[in-house]
Each structure stands twice: as C-alpha cells, then as structure tokens.
Amino acid sequence: MSPRYVRRPTEVAAIRAAARPARPLPSVPALLAALLVANDRGDREAVTLCAHRVVRASDPKVGEQ
C-alpha cells in the first residue's frame, strides 16, 4: 500500500486567501464612529473588533512580523 497525500479542506481556503489582494481598510474616522456606536449599544465584541481595526488602519505595520 502506497501512502497517499490527503488534502485538508482548510489548505485550499488558505491558498485562495493568500492569492487574493488585500482589501482596503475603512478610514479611521469611520472606524471611530463605528466604535462609538458599538460602545453606546453595549456590544463588547464589536468594541473590541472596532478598536483593533482602528489600530490596524492607523498603523499598517501593526501585526507584521
């Protein structure tokens, strides 16, 4: 019996994601407005997401290794 290569479903998704061009981030003022709305609504998960996006939009080098 010869060993077979088993392709993982996430492998195809990762290759496609790497091949796609980067999407432009929204502007910082738009993200800050979304952050304020999320905070007013008490949506803690949205506050976290918006805060991280603000940081990434303001400094593109964040998260690079």
Secondary structure, 3 states (H helix, E strand, C coil): CCCCCCCCHHHHHHHHHHHCCCCCCCCHHHHHHHHHHHHHHCCHHHHHHHHHHHHHHHCCCCCCC
